[in-house]
Amino acid sequence: MASPARPEASATTLLPPAAVLALRSPSSSSRRGRLSDSDFGSSLEQNDYLKSVDLNHVIKLLEETESSNSEELLQALQNVVKRYESGIPLKELTRISKILNLCAEKIPDHKYFIEPTCEIVKLYRLPFYKKKLSDEVSYAKEAQESIAQLGYLMRVPCSQVRIQICKCLISFYHAEPQKKEFEVYQPLHANYKRKMVELGGLAETLVLALALVENQLTERLWIIKTLQHLSISEANCKFMMKAEAPKRLCSHMNDADVTGQLLFRSSEVLWNLLENASKEEIVTQLSNLECVHALKEAFTTLLLRGSRNYDRQLRNDILVISTLIAQNPGAPMIETGFAKQLILFATFVEVKSHNPLVKGLKLTYTNEDFELKKLLLNMLTVLAKDLCIVQLLHEGKVLLALFHYVKPHEKPGVLDWSAAQHEELQLNAIATLASVAPLLVEDYMMCQGNTRLLTFLEWCASNDPFVGQGNSFHGTGGRGNKLSQMRYCLRVLSPVVSLCDEAVNLDLCDQGAINQLLGLLKYTANNYKEEAIVLEIQTDILLILSTLCENDTHRKELFGWEGVDTLIPFMKLDAKKFYGGLGHHRLLFSTLDSLWCCVMGCTILEDYFLEKEGLFLLLDLLVLNQRNVCNQILGILVEFCDNPKAASHINVWRGKKEQTAANLLIGLWRQEEEELGVKHDKVGRIVDIRRPLVGHFQAHQAVTPMPASCPTVAIMDVAENMRAKIYCIICKLGFENLPGLSAKDFVTLAIIRRYLDFKVGEIWGEVYAELKEERFRPVTADQEAMRVITETFENVGKMVVSLQTEMLESQQYQERQEEHKNYAKIQSLHKQKDMVNKSWESFLTRTSNYEALKKAKKIQEKSIEESRVKARQLNTTFHPTDIKKLNTTIAAGRIVTVESTPHQLTGGPLADTELALKKLPIRGGALQRIKGVKVMEPFKKDSVSVK
């Protein structure tokens, strides 16, 4: 769109803005005073003597400062500022930047350059303008270098310039919308400056500039404030990390500051870095003595002396940063004494201390102090991961402080935590106890930990009216019940029991823990639905019982029949729930582990388990073919086979389609070998007679000479898959007379029967390969022995292949015989059908052709006569049985059965009775009475009136 005409105005004769507006046409006056390119500078001039400013001339004057008139130079700089007081075109940025740089260099010798320098810096706060759309890209490099130059000007030893630069950079992130518009020049978006800041690496320069202002508090605060704005960008954070901003800020955060802003702004920058940069890299930079000591000093000062809500919030922020640092094993938390102080602050409320640091220190019941308490408990969990901290935990009586919360909830007082807050602290403390208690077993026993936990569990299963709020992370799933308390109490008990400390476990059993845990299992199963938290509780209980009863017959007897009755319902798992996401697979795993540890080895419980058809349930689970539990189930079956009653139960079991246990086990063997990549032909016979058990991975495994104490690949294979367990079970069942096997099963069974021989031969092959790899030649006798052994096992493989071939041929022969029988049966059926057809054709011929009937009658009579005895006794009377002149070919008698119309058509003998009339009229049914027929009185039954 063309610009409107401007009468009496030219590039050489410039008018004041008012005159320009007065000369505009009416159509253009509504366009908010847009100016052309040539009038961009004139719109900003207020006097006629301000002609077009030549930036190159100003640069030349600055370069020749010694010979130039200072007043003339300052006037020229003032003209530059006035010319661009509405903004800077992108094409002029390079020259403006050069002028700024030259002015800054003059400041140390000529102080009168300070004010012009600051004024020119202020120009960068104004919008940047572009004339063409391509200017934004064309001048990107110049804009980037120009803005980066602002950071380099921080080297100028002038407080005013530094502060003005910081204000300028902060304005990039709080830019006001442009109020003026120009016809040719268009303002750039504020994001353009931010992008140039990121590309120019200005954030790194500002971090390095902190070293120049260590003794100038005001300037340092302005720089940190600027970094606070810049650190909201990930790109800027990367440059700040490159300059080690976390280390520089943290190490000086406690310097003298009367304003109180240094610590706050430094922590804010650290928070922004944690959100937008690599957390691991930040923690690494802060994990040094200087930074940790600074954090310790800041936290302690705010905790002991801070009284405002602002101080408490800042204290909590610093504690969170300290917690992240404590997660780094290399952080000097112990060396600086920070860990000891944190333990003291975490326990001084529950355990009285004479340490002067906490003398007179009290926590209020505000939200900030509540968060502090939770953060300190979380810090104990983090510190407990370092074993070097154990002594400090013991000295700080941490367990005693944590056990303070392991008790039934009491009604809160006037000045106390609310019920929801107390519950959250209680769950947090018990969760911390689960991490700390296994490290301090002696303290655990001194605090009577078993007694406290069992008492607390008893309260969890009681009818106490308290119900959980379920508001916190630890309270998930515990709203309206005490399941959260029960879950975390078991989480404390589980790692303590898993230590297998005899004193702890004995004390636990002496207090009736086994029966109490079984009661909890029943309580959760009967009173709650199958939710994630309930399944987790049941899983933990079963694992605790497994640890307590393992290798102890007396404890297994305490587990007793009640324990077996409790386990069996957990084994009846629906396959659809296995991958439901609630934890049924973990529950099943712990149930099987409990069965193995609490029942196996005690004959009384084994027999009772068999009576309850527990072995059938195990085989039903095996049918599900869940890979993560199949190995465990097979291990239990191997152990059970030592019981003489187990084999009969296994043989009696039947699955779907009458599947037997032997068929199931052989199917698992085939599936295992298919996954291992063992080579077989199409019918399942051995292909490699030298290494019939070797899978794909083992075959490509390189031979590595190892000491005799190290297991080889062949030996490790025994433990890594299920074949050895299947072999042991079938050995117990016997290889003869196994029911329900097909020919394919017998072919696989031949391999299983020789599993041990094949495995021994495989190991001998590894021995020979290792000797060859080490270039070691055995003596002649040993070499001959190895040759004989190798040939022997090869012959075993050949024998098995021969047996498999014989089985397959026998099966094929049986199939052929069965096929012949089936064909003979089919042939007999067809022959009988033909005879029936011929008999029917003969019957039709006799009934439709009288001559054929007479002929058939004659043949019948002749046949009857020939069948009679020829010689007759004397004085005997012959009575003929046939009727003369009767042309029928059937045996005649006094009673004749006549086939007539079927009763389905006539309605049967009751068709004319009242009973027939009650039936619905259907096609082919009883005869129906006609509508309008009226049945008369009994004495007139034979009379009918028809309408």
Summary of the structure (lengths in Angstrom):
residues: 947
radius of gyration: 50.7
end to end distance: 105.9
largest distance: 182.0
contacts: 2725
relative contact order: 0.02
helix: 63%
strand: 2%
